[in-house]
Amino acid sequence: MKVSAVVAVVVLCAAAALLAPAAEGSTRKLKVGYYEKTCRGVENVVKYHVAKAIKANRRSGAALVRLIFHDCFVRGCDGSVLLDPTPANPHTEKTAPINIGLAAFDVIDEIKAAVEDRCPGTVSCSDIVVYAARDASSILSNGHVHFEPPAGRLDGVASHAAEAQRDLPDSTFTVQELIRNFRRKNFTIEELVILSGAHAIGVGHCSSLRARLTAPADQIVPAYRNLLAGKCAAGPNPVVPNNVRDENPAAVAAAFPSFLKKLRKVNDFLDNSYYHNNLARIVTFNSDWQLLTEKESLGHVKEYAENGTLWDEDFSDALVKLSKLPMPHGSQGQIRKHCRFVNY
């Protein structure tokens, strides 16, 4: 190669290096109040937008609580679940069948835009997901669930549907499969039961609960099974409330009239009702009922049914632990300008 050509290549490489956003390693130290000096008030910005979204539709809050789990359980808390498919990567985590029904991405987008206006290039999308889940949990529980998560995460640049399918627990799992799945992320049987309590809110697709439609009476109350079957026959893959207490009164009156008096006036209230429902065999997913089939997990279901305050505290602690799951060793991270796409 001629000297002039070598010089040209060097110049082009140097220019590319200057234009490309810097990628950092994944080993940042997380701490509470991480943005106190670099983006003061950012947590208030997040809380404002979360509260506004929940006021418009409480189901947005449930979606934000679900989002932290589906992000952090795959590649750690790196915002990888937020990435849209592209021609270069058509199968991001969002497209995984196990992530059916994930929502509130528009809320994250709105928060990110507000934060970028305030502090450009400073706050990661992954931190926003964690803050938003914290605030949604607090609002939906009337302040009973509250925690202070550390921040300082970077956004990942990788997102693969196959990893979501591999790492996330499936609604068809047996209790032993659930235990193994959570153990791989260093979560105990007790923490499995604690985090399952989030099924007190939100909705599920009928494709995720097909096994319940034919389960025997010792696993599901026949009247509730009939209610689910009727709703799931109404379309190709409709959604039903995770919590029977949030069901449509007309549907309950038709199939499960004895439960009418237990319906809630406010839907998507985050409390320990999931455990009462589970013991009564009126939960939505096979994976929920499976918690009653193992001695230790059954004991914890009974424990949290009896003590809602304890569950509030333990759920808060479990979400903090969840928020600390790191990116894979050696991963590169960045502060995304837009949460749906990497910076290059």
Secondary structure as UniProt FT lines:
FT   HELIX           3..19
FT   STRAND          24..25
FT   TURN            32..38
FT   TURN            40..41
FT   HELIX           42..56
FT   HELIX           58..72
FT   TURN            73..75
FT   HELIX           80..82
FT   HELIX           93..95
FT   HELIX           97..99
FT   TURN            100..101
FT   HELIX           105..118
FT   TURN            120..122
FT   HELIX           125..140
FT   TURN            141..143
FT   STRAND          155..156
FT   HELIX           161..167
FT   TURN            171..172
FT   HELIX           175..183
FT   TURN            184..186
FT   HELIX           189..196
FT   HELIX           197..200
FT   STRAND          203..205
FT   HELIX           206..208
FT   HELIX           210..214
FT   TURN            217..219
FT   HELIX           222..232
FT   TURN            233..234
FT   STRAND          239..241
FT   HELIX           244..246
FT   HELIX           249..255
FT   HELIX           257..262
FT   HELIX           273..279
FT   TURN            280..281
FT   HELIX           286..289
FT   HELIX           290..293
FT   HELIX           295..306
FT   HELIX           308..323
FT   TURN            329..330
FT   STRAND          332..334
FT   TURN            339..340
//
